[in-house]
């Protein structure tokens, strides 16, 4: 699969995840937040006021298995670093935050709240 096709599929999955979050009462604060250190797919505010940093993983089913297991410890550390940078950049202090993963696997959306912690 070429990089352009992979990127398009990733964007489609992120759009589905954003629509899912909006349908659950979340507001989207940022999509594809990027710095030199990496990217966070989606940053949202949940109905309870938490700022939620969300990693989106998707697959139609292949030899790599369920995308839930693709969020490694190394990836988690990178997302945590990015979240700290986002909070610093936006001067957000003393706010409840959490890290979620949205998995779209074989067309089914699974939202794992508090998928990992600091």
Secondary structure, DSSP 4 states (H G I P E B T S, - for coil): --HHHHHHHHHHHHHHHHHHHHHTT-EEEEEEEEETTEEEEEEEE-TTS-EEEEEEEEESS-TT--GGGG--HHHHHHHHHHHHHHHHHTT--S--EEEEEEEEETTEEEEEEEEE--
